[in-house]
C-alpha cells in the first residue's frame, strides 16, 4: 500500500516538474532564440541598406568629380603672388 502511495506521489512530482518547469523553460528558450534571429536579420538588412547608400554616395561623388575635372588651361597652373617687403 505504501509503495503505491509513494509511486503516485513520485509520478505527481514528476508531472509537476515537467509541466510546471521544463515545458515553460523550453518555450521561453525557443522564443528567445527566435527573437535573436529576428534581430540579426534586421541588423543584416540595415547593414545592406547602409552599404547601398554608401555606394550610391560614392558613385555620385565620382560623377561630380568627373564633371568638375574638365581640362585646365595653362594660365590656371600658375598662381600670382605678391612679394612682402620688410
N, C-alpha and C positions, 0 to 999 in steps of 0.2 A: 504494500500500500504506500509506503514512504517512497519507494523507488518511483512509483507512478507520479506522485505529487512533485518530487524533485525533477523528474523529467519534464513534466508540464511547466514547472517554473523555469527550467532551463530553456525550453522552447519559447516561452513567453519573453524572456530576456533577450534571446537571440533575435526574435521577431522585432522587438522594440529597438534593439541595436541596429538592425539592418534598415528598418523603415523610418526610424527617427533620426539616425545619424548618417549612415553610409549613403543612402539614396540622396538625401539633400546635399551632402558634400559633393557627390559626383555630379549632380545637376549644377551646382554653383561652379564647379571646376569647368564644366563644359561651357557655361555662359561666359566665364572669364576668358576662356580660350577663344570663343567666338568674337568677343569684344576686342581682344588683342589683334586678331586677324583683320577685323574691320578697320581698326586704327592704322595698321600697317598698310592696308590698301589705300586709305585716304592719304597717308603720307607719301606713298609712291605716286599717287595721282597729282598731288601738289608739286612734287619734285619734277614730274614730267612737264607740268604746266610752266614752272619756272624755267626749265631748260628751253622750252619752246619760246617763251618770252625773251630770254636772253639771246637766243639765236636770231629772232626777228629784229631785236635792237641792234645786234652786231651787223646784220645784213643792211639795215637802214643806215647805220653809221658808215659802212663801207661804200654804200651808194652815194652818200653825201660827200665822202672824201674823194671818190672818183669824179663826181661832178665839179668839185671845187679845185681839183688838181689839173686845171687847164694849163697849157704850156705858158710859162712866164717869159716876158721879154727881157732882153739884156739889161735894160735900164732898171729893172726890179732887182737885179742881182747885187747892185751896189747901194750902200746906204750912205747918205751925206752926213758929215759930222762937222762940228764946229770946234775949232781949237780954243782951248781955255787959256787965257793969258793970266799969268800970276801977278 
